[in-house]
Amino acid sequence: MNPQTQDTAVNAQTLPDEPLRENLIAALRTVYDPEIPVNIYDLGLIYALDIAPDGRVDIDMTLTAPGCPVAGTFPATVESRLLEVPGVAEVHVKLVWEPAWSMELIPDEVKLQLGLL
């Protein structure tokens, strides 16, 4: 998958359960990258968000760099946070490296907050 923006990638992968989707995105926005003071959703680290009718949630996410010091623990952090969302029965977080994350995945409004624009 080649995400043009994280919203496009997430929208393309979700099922009609809009309230659950919104709650999942809200939960993802409470998880922050340890190196950049932005949540993982707005940072563009979430490449796919699949919601099954039985409450199973599958996430494809990346990190800002393969050598990120939290690579071994971060997926479990995300999984734990999403399991707190009502209606979620199971969460599977898959760490992916293709396409590589880049600053281009950050929305302009977040770049502005970070002083990058």
Order of alpha helices (4+ residues) and beta strands (2+ residues): alpha-alpha-beta-beta-alpha-beta-alpha
